[in-house]
Amino acid sequence: MDHELFNATRLLAPSPEYLASVKVFPLIPAIKKEIIVYSFSVASLIGLTDSQLTASDVSFSIVRPIVFKFARPKNLAIVYACLVVRSYFLGESENDLAYAGVNLSRANLCELIATKLLSHFAADHMQLVAALTTSWNPLTGATSSFIDEVQQVLKCDEEDLNYPQSALEMAISTKSMRFLASPVTQRVVNDIYTGRIVFSVAATRSVLADNYKHRSIQFYDWRDAPFLDHYRLRVPKYGAILEFLNFAALLLTFILCLSNQNPNGTNIWEVIFVLFAVAFALEEYTASTEHGWGSDRSLCMWNVFDTAFLAIFCVYLVLRIRGIVNGDTALSEMSFDILACGACILLPRLAFFAVSNTVIVLALRAMIAEFVFFIGIASICFSGLLFTLWTLGKHKWTLKSISWLMVQIWFGNTYLSFGEASSFHPVLGPILMTCFAALSNTLLLTILISILSNTVARIDAFLQSRLFLTLSLQYLFQFTISTIEGVKTDALFSYQPPFNILAFLILKPTSWIVSPRALHSLNVLLIKLTSFPILLVIGIYERYLAHGRALRESGRGAAHSIFNSLPRQIKNIPIIEALVGSTSADIYEAIFEVEADNDNGLFTDSEDENVPALRSFVNESNPASPTSASARKRLTSLAHSMSAGRDPSPLRPISANLELSSSGEVPSPQSKSPLARLFVRTPSDHPMSAAVNSIEANVKRVEALVDEMKGLPSQRMREEMKELQDRQARIENLLLTLTRGMRQSDLDRSH
């Protein structure tokens, strides 16, 4: 895309004035009403699956009328409004179990309609991005009385009602996986991830908000951007790389701290580790404040791992401070022992960092969830046995020792169950321990292994089963969550650990006393000072090393020129061909890059004249067909030859006794045809007048044969198709009449 095209497309972004004038609230009750009314027209809407909702009958009678109705105003907030209505029906399906199937089907219908409506904005990429990324307030366009009633219901201030969200954020909160996995949505998500689309969102829940400059939606052009562009630090693609490097630095300092531990005092490695860990904790706190700890953030398994590591670090830090203050060496050693347990989280976290959203990790997460759920249920069930054994043998056994004994028996050490059974009770002890050993080792453990084996088998065959679709939807869902979380508005996200601690200590108190403009200037200055090497690398990469840039293209061209200058014997060596690539693929790409003529002389009139074409009645009746055009050309030349007095004998005549084949083709005749003489005027006393009369008689016979062709199967098929179209139109009118009647009856019942 050239520079002028970038400037042209940038002007197409919706202005803030236009976005502020868009009415959002009137769409929400209108969509809710349409979904409820149209859902009554299909009696089997209860419990419909996604494939049934996309069937032709439901799509024709329900989806298409709603989509066409709401796509006509071209309101950018219509997709967001559909997802808001989906959240309402999802809540109703959980509250009203009697109609849970109906409300769940309506919620899925809202997601389907939102996907269909989004495709109407796909022609203009800027409008598509605006429809998905613009933050909308659901009360925009509502009356003041309605806003007051909402405020009374929520019992909050007016400022608490201003909580805008975009369509992408609403799709994540309502778990609209199919909407997010659609190609139109993923096109925008990929552009956001790579930084091609640049936009900013006002921070409302940030630890340190910098809302002085609001950037409208635009396509990023490195020609207009400054070389040290601090906004590029918020690109999710670069943010993922920087997060990996920061986590690697945290792991390195963690290993150095444990390798050089000093219980009696501190050293430089422990101080550096504590600094990086506190910076990591501040980053996690900022992310949780920005996005919350709702279902969206808890869906990512690695957030649980990060939280577990921070809990271990907090325990270590408290014990370590108390050990240093009190001079307790044992307490300090215990703090290091607890910190060493964090390696069980940090090392796997770094190993799976690059594949956190792949289908294998998602399947592994499913297995872990099943295992934890099964163990939790078994622990609750056996807690009664634990209390029974403690009651019987509390004179000898403690609750902790009994629990450890049951764990050993659970994992296969059945000898302990028979050896220690009589110590609880001489009669009841062996009976209880035998039942526990049988249940844990024979029944429950076998069930657990079967569940995990079944999960592994499904993962192994997910390419041929429905699990592939489910994992693909989950992968795209997780990818969208990570991308939206990457576009963070908090100012602290632009700082890399441990400089975010310095920025927090400087900017947070400053924000209380200076103006927003001065805070923004100070923030930009600190970002460029602390992230100067990173911004320099990003600027060089985007200008010279990225796809389509000068240095990369020149290097590739030089490599290809060197390869093309080599002898054929060297180019055909398998190792060189595998490293450079086969030239056949380059040939195929070059064929389609070079502009060529449409026909290249492939079809000429001379060849058409030499080949005896078989003309059908369809071609003769269609004046735009090539066969009829060539026929008219030959007949015109024949007429000119006859008017000039030349003998048209070289033309092969058509038989006077015309016989049509079953395919409607005219066979080659054996006698002369005077058809060309129809194009010249002949006097009545001319010798050819008799021939003209015979021609007229033959034409009438041809017309009679054409009338007879109406009884052929093709003609009857056309008539049947026309009858079916008329019947379909009548059914459509009947469906519209029925839906209007049901809508009117529903309105009457509501009044």
Secondary structure, DSSP 8 states (H G I E B T S, - for coil): --HHHHHHHHTTS--HHHHHH---TTHHHHHHHHHHHHHTT-TT-TT--HHHHTSHHHIIIIIHHHHHHHHTT--TTHHHHHHHHHHHHHHHHHH-GGGHHHHHHHHHHHHHHHHHHHHTTTTSHHHHHHHHH--B-TTTT--HHHHHHHHHHHT--SGGG---B-HHHHHHHTT-HHHHTSHHHHHHHHHHHHTSEE-----SS-SSB--S-----EE--TTTS-SS-GGGGG-HHHHHHHHHHHHHHHHHHHHHHHHT--TTS--HHHHHHHHHHHHHHHHHHHHHHHH-SSHHHHTSHHHHHHHHHHHHHHHHHHHHHHHHHHT-HHHHHHHHHHHHTTHHHHHHHHHTSTTTTSHHHHHHHHHHHHHHHHHHHHHHHHHHHHHHHHHHHTTT--HHHHHHHHHHHHTT-HHHHHHSSTTT-TTHHHHHHHHHHIIIIIIIHHHHHHHHHHHHHHHHTGGGSTHHHHHHHHHHHHHHHHHHHHS--BGGGGS-TTHHHHHHHHHHHHTTTS-HHHHHHHHHHHHHHHTHHHHHHHHHIIIIISTT-HHHHHHHHHHHHHHHTS-HHHHT-HHHHHHH--HHHHHHHHHHHS---SSTTSS-HHHHHHS----BHHHHH-TTSHHHHHHHHHHHHHHHHHHTT---TTS----SS----TTSB----SS---GGGGGS---TTSTTHHHHHHHHHHHHHHHHHHHHHTTSHHHHHHHHHHHHHHHHHHHHHHHHHHHHHHHHHHHHHH-
